[in-house]
Amino acid sequence: MEREIYDEDHEAFRDVVKEFLKRYATNDKREQWDRDGEIDRETMLAAGEAGIIGLSVPEEFGGAGMLQDYRFRSIVLEETIQSGNGSLAGAFGIQDDLAVPYLVHMGTPEQKQKWLPRMATGEILGALAMTEPGAGSDLRGIKTTAKKVDGGYIVNGAKTFISSGKTADVVVTFVKTGEGNRPDAFSLVLIEDGMEGFEHGKKLNKVGFHGWDTAELSFTDVFVPDENLIGGAEGKGFIQLMMNLPLERLSIGVAAAAAGEAAFKWTLDYTLSRDAFGQPVADFQNTRFSLADMATTVDVMWTYVDRAMMLYKDRKLSAEEAAKVKFWATEREWELLDLGVQLHGGYGYMLEYPIARAWTDARVHRIYGGTNEIMRDIVSRQLVGRK
Ligand SMILES: Cc1cc2nc3c(=O)[nH]c(=O)nc-3n(C[C@H](O)[C@H](O)[C@H](O)COP(=O)(O)OP(=O)(O)OC[C@H]3O[C@@H](n4cnc5c(N)ncnc54)[C@H](O)[C@@H]3O)c2cc1C
């Protein structure tokens, strides 16, 4: 089914992304990223130069001004994931969907001026640190504190599972600035690489996304100046997170749809080229029916996710609708990839095949950005009228 959200400008941009990937996301590069456990800085700078990251940065700060219009970012995710580079897509997503939006929506004029131009070019890479060893779903259980002192805050604590946490130059960090766990007890601060007492801990050894770093962070008496309090407002951190989480969840839904479509395309190609019992695997009725199911799921998925993108563009995507998209799309993605692996036989389990890598990458889509149980909780609370 043809998608209807793109026009010729989008398709011209798709060509730019494809050209970039042909040049910078070669097999050798991908193997290097997987070995190093991170995307090299030169690639991120080249992406900034090509306009592949920085899309959500306003034009006045050197970006494309596409924070609300997700279509260009969807094209980046579609092409990057379908080229077999899930890790690269992840690194792109962190910058434009998780780090930049806090500054665009909530940053003070000085914070925007200081950070956004260099985030558009990839000179400054960001991350978002909410999760701690003892608190993930229950974010109000965090223990990292920011105590007010003259001219700033002293931050103590630790974060874990932070995407791009090793490579980030600046981390939007969720901290406790008040007592108890009321929403106004939390704030967001920018913690910069090189601040005394801030350590990027070890890179975590993950099941998937091998070329994209996920790290622990620790803070020991880190002095963070007042000017790094996001929006200059103490006690607003919880609300600021709630405002941006629908975008994070939409972006995971888009990545899931892109990977689901890739699973279908890779499986179609593979089963047409692989023979068994004297005929292509694609000619067995079971395979053909599975391919029909996959093609239909991909159509329905994009129809739904595209609609969510357009609602977001019009500032109408509610937290509940974003939660639905996140859990539904990531579960369809998983089914598509798992079926795709099955139809590849043993080769589907080999990491040299993109379907195998995408399958390992996809597992975390049901966990991060809020687990799918938490997504169902958000949706169902609204249904039964509970806060
Ligand atoms: C690869 C990776 C990258 C990540 N990147 C980031 C990042 O960049 N920044 C960041 O801040 N975090 C990041 N995370 C953390 C991620 O968001 C959390 O792991 C996730 O929110 C779950 O928290 P948890 O691991 O503490 O699990 P827990 O909260 O301990 O959950 C354990 C289980 O209990 C269930 N559960 C919990 N509460 C409820 C409830 N109320 N109702 C029903 N079930 C419930 C959960 O669904 C889950 O199944 C990342 C995680 C991974 C694995």
The ligand as an SDF file (V2000), in Angstrom:
LIG
                    3D

 53 58  0  0  0  0  0  0  0  0999 V2000
   19.6960   -0.7580   25.6460 C   0  0  0  0  0  0  0  0  0  0  0  0
   18.9860    0.1770   26.5810 C   0  0  0  0  0  0  0  0  0  0  0  0
   19.0460    1.5370   26.3520 C   0  0  0  0  0  0  0  0  0  0  0  0
   18.4330    2.4320   27.2420 C   0  0  0  0  0  0  0  0  0  0  0  0
   18.5700    3.7790   27.0540 N   0  0  0  0  0  0  0  0  0  0  0  0
   18.1650    4.6240   28.0420 C   0  0  0  0  0  0  0  0  0  0  0  0
   18.4730    6.0170   27.9710 C   0  0  0  0  0  0  0  0  0  0  0  0
   19.0560    6.5090   27.0120 O   0  0  0  0  0  0  0  0  0  0  0  0
   18.1050    6.8110   29.0100 N   0  0  0  0  0  0  0  0  0  0  0  0
   17.4390    6.3220   30.1010 C   0  0  0  0  0  0  0  0  0  0  0  0
   17.1560    7.0910   31.0060 O   0  0  0  0  0  0  0  0  0  0  0  0
   17.1160    5.0100   30.1750 N   0  0  0  0  0  0  0  0  0  0  0  0
   17.4690    4.1510   29.1910 C   0  0  0  0  0  0  0  0  0  0  0  0
   17.1830    2.8160   29.2730 N   0  0  0  0  0  0  0  0  0  0  0  0
   16.4550    2.3290   30.4240 C   0  0  0  0  0  0  0  0  0  0  0  0
   15.0370    1.8460   30.1330 C   0  0  0  0  0  0  0  0  0  0  0  0
   14.2120    2.9250   29.8030 O   0  0  0  0  0  0  0  0  0  0  0  0
   14.5630    1.0500   31.3580 C   0  0  0  0  0  0  0  0  0  0  0  0
   15.3120   -0.1570   31.3680 O   0  0  0  0  0  0  0  0  0  0  0  0
   13.0820    0.7630   31.3330 C   0  0  0  0  0  0  0  0  0  0  0  0
   12.3320    1.9470   31.5000 O   0  0  0  0  0  0  0  0  0  0  0  0
   12.6710   -0.2370   32.4200 C   0  0  0  0  0  0  0  0  0  0  0  0
   13.1950    0.1070   33.6650 O   0  0  0  0  0  0  0  0  0  0  0  0
   13.9710   -1.0150   34.5250 P   0  0  0  0  0  0  0  0  0  0  0  0
   15.0060   -1.6160   33.6610 O   0  0  0  0  0  0  0  0  0  0  0  0
   14.3740   -0.4100   35.7990 O   0  0  0  0  0  0  0  0  0  0  0  0
   12.8880   -2.1410   34.7930 O   0  0  0  0  0  0  0  0  0  0  0  0
   11.8340   -2.1680   36.0040 P   0  0  0  0  0  0  0  0  0  0  0  0
   11.1730   -0.8590   36.1340 O   0  0  0  0  0  0  0  0  0  0  0  0
   12.5030   -2.7420   37.1860 O   0  0  0  0  0  0  0  0  0  0  0  0
   10.7820   -3.2240   35.4330 O   0  0  0  0  0  0  0  0  0  0  0  0
   10.9240   -4.6480   35.5720 C   0  0  0  0  0  0  0  0  0  0  0  0
    9.6290   -5.2730   35.0540 C   0  0  0  0  0  0  0  0  0  0  0  0
    8.5270   -4.8390   35.8800 O   0  0  0  0  0  0  0  0  0  0  0  0
    7.5080   -4.2940   35.0690 C   0  0  0  0  0  0  0  0  0  0  0  0
    6.8270   -3.2010   35.7670 N   0  0  0  0  0  0  0  0  0  0  0  0
    7.3760   -2.1650   36.4380 C   0  0  0  0  0  0  0  0  0  0  0  0
    6.4220   -1.3470   36.9080 N   0  0  0  0  0  0  0  0  0  0  0  0
    5.2270   -1.8720   36.5040 C   0  0  0  0  0  0  0  0  0  0  0  0
    3.8640   -1.4930   36.6560 C   0  0  0  0  0  0  0  0  0  0  0  0
    3.5010   -0.3700   37.2870 N   0  0  0  0  0  0  0  0  0  0  0  0
    2.9120   -2.2740   36.1010 N   0  0  0  0  0  0  0  0  0  0  0  0
    3.2400   -3.4150   35.4480 C   0  0  0  0  0  0  0  0  0  0  0  0
    4.5300   -3.8250   35.2660 N   0  0  0  0  0  0  0  0  0  0  0  0
    5.4930   -3.0650   35.7870 C   0  0  0  0  0  0  0  0  0  0  0  0
    8.2520   -3.7620   33.8480 C   0  0  0  0  0  0  0  0  0  0  0  0
    7.3750   -3.5920   32.7350 O   0  0  0  0  0  0  0  0  0  0  0  0
    9.2820   -4.8550   33.6210 C   0  0  0  0  0  0  0  0  0  0  0  0
    8.6990   -5.9220   32.9170 O   0  0  0  0  0  0  0  0  0  0  0  0
   17.7220    1.9150   28.3640 C   0  0  0  0  0  0  0  0  0  0  0  0
   17.6230    0.5330   28.5580 C   0  0  0  0  0  0  0  0  0  0  0  0
   18.2590   -0.3330   27.6930 C   0  0  0  0  0  0  0  0  0  0  0  0
   18.1650   -1.8090   27.9590 C   0  0  0  0  0  0  0  0  0  0  0  0
  1  2  1  0
  2  3  1  0
  2 52  2  0
  3  4  2  0
  4  5  1  0
  4 50  1  0
  5  6  2  0
  6  7  1  0
  6 13  1  0
  7  8  2  0
  7  9  1  0
  9 10  1  0
 10 11  2  0
 10 12  1  0
 12 13  2  0
 13 14  1  0
 14 15  1  0
 14 50  1  0
 15 16  1  0
 16 17  1  0
 16 18  1  0
 18 19  1  0
 18 20  1  0
 20 21  1  0
 20 22  1  0
 22 23  1  0
 23 24  1  0
 24 25  2  0
 24 26  1  0
 24 27  1  0
 27 28  1  0
 28 29  2  0
 28 30  1  0
 28 31  1  0
 31 32  1  0
 32 33  1  0
 33 34  1  0
 33 48  1  0
 34 35  1  0
 35 36  1  0
 35 46  1  0
 36 37  1  0
 36 45  1  0
 37 38  2  0
 38 39  1  0
 39 40  1  0
 39 45  2  0
 40 41  1  0
 40 42  2  0
 42 43  1  0
 43 44  2  0
 44 45  1  0
 46 47  1  0
 46 48  1  0
 48 49  1  0
 50 51  2  0
 51 52  1  0
 52 53  1  0
M  END
$$$$
